[in-house]
């Protein structure tokens, strides 16, 4: 049996060693990895109307529009992860697809010319829309996610969220850089 004081010091040493090894991993996270983590976390702070989730019970569908990129690759790796008691289903979609079956929609920057038309089709539909372009919120998007220095930040268009019958947690609103109010 290990004496209690020695046991404490061994555990503390192990904890410090593990933390030291993990620090470089955190420091090496790419912008795409961090943005994917933010997008995944956004779902924890959004409430959808019950009927929006009935079409695919047990799942939360995240649609990716705009071709492959690092962010989409990171989000695809989250397929099947549990979120709010549901399995995250990640699918690649064309902007011409029926996107109303998505609960979340991430549009690539390459789709900038089509933001307005896609978002008009989703006006009033409970879909959380996310992109990193500065004009995305102006076009009616809900969350603008971007890098600012070494930090990932986001802005929220609460007007668009309410129009789409989504309830965003006050905790999420507090974390946003700016919130466009009704």
N, C-alpha and C positions, 0 to 999 in steps of 0.2 A: 504494500500500500504506500502510495506517495503522500508525504506529509502535506497538510493543507496549504501551507505557505509556499512550498515548492510547486505544488499543483497550480496555485494562482499565478506564479511567475512564468511557468511553462505555458499556460494558456494565454497570458498576456503577450508573451514573446511570439507565440504562434499567430495571434491576432494582428500584431504589428507587422509581422512578416507577410501575412496575407494582404493586408492593406497596402503595403509597399509594392507588392507584385501587381495588385489591381490598379494602382494609380496610373501607370503608363498606358494601360488598356483604355481607361477613361479618357486620358489625354489624347489618344490616337483616334478617337471616334471621328468619323467623317461627318461632314455637314449633312449628307444624305441619311446617315444612321440617326443623327439627332432629330432631323425633321420627321423621319418615320416614327420615332418614339413619341414625338409631340402629337402627330396625327393619331396614332393609336390611343394616346392618353386623352385626346379631345373627346373621344366617344364616351369616356367615363363621366364627362361633365355635360352631356347632352341628353335630354329626354325627348323621345320621339312619341307621337301619338300612337296609341295601341294598335290601331288599324294599319299603321305603316309597317309594323313588325309582324303582322299576322300572315303575310304572304309566304314567308319563309321562316316558320317557327324554329326557334333555337339558333338562328343565324343572324348575323349583322353583316350586310353586304357592302364592301368597299370597292367601288369601281374606279379604274384607272383609265384615263383618256389621254391619248397623245403619244403613243409609242413608248419604247423602252428608254429608260434612263436610270441612273444610280438610285434615285429615290424610289422609283417603281420597283426596282430589284429588291431594295430593303423592305418595302411594304409587302411584296410578294412572299418574303420569308416569314411574315407574320401570319400567313394563312393558317387557319385552324386554332389560333390562340384564343383563349377564353377572355371575353370582355362583357361585363355586366350580365353574366350568366348565359351568354351566347357565344357561338363559335364564329370568329371573324372569317368571312369568306371573301377572298380577294380575287377580283376578276378584271381582266383587261377588256375594255369596251371601245367601240368606235363612237365618235360623237353623234353618229346617226342612229345608234342603238336606242332602244327604249331604256332610258336611264332612270325612269321613275321607279324601277324596282330596286334601286340602290338606296341605302341609307346614308352613305357617304360617297362623295365624288371628289377625286383629286385630278385636276387638269394640269397637264404639262405646260410649261411656258411656251412650247412650240405651238400651242393652240390659241395663242393670244388673239388672232384674227377672228376666232369663233367663240370667245367667251360670251359675248352678249347674246348670240343666237341660242347657245346651249342653255344659258341661265334663264332666258325668256321661257324656254320650253319647261323649265323646272320651277317657274314662278308659282308659288302656292303649294308646291309639292314638298313633303317633309324629307328633303335631302340636304345634308350638311355639305356645303361646297368649300373646297380648300385649294389654294394656289399661292405661289410666291411672287406674283407680278403686282406691281404697284397699281395698275389699272383694273385689277380683278374685282376689288370691292366696289369701284365706280360702276362696273358692269352689272353688279348685283350679287357678287360672290359674298360668302359669309365670313370666311377666315382667310386672311392674307398672312402667310407664314414666310419669314425671310431671315437671312443672316444679317446681323448688325455687329460689326467687329467680330469678336469671337463668341458672340451669343446668338442664340436663335430667339427671335421675337415674333410676336403676332399681333395683328389688329383684327378687330371684330366689327362686322356690320350687323348690329342688333336689329336694325330695320328689316334687313333681308331674312334674318333668322326668324323673326316673328311672322313675317309674311309667309314663310315656309312652315309655320306651325311647330317650330322647334323651341324648346325651352333650354336656355343655356344657364348653367349654374352660376350663381354670383361669385363663387370661387374662381371660375374660369374668367369671368369678366374682370375681376381684380388683377389677374395676372397679365391681361392684355396691355399692350403699350397704349393703344387708343381704342375706344369703343364708340362707334357711330350710333347715337341715340335717336329714337323716333322723335 
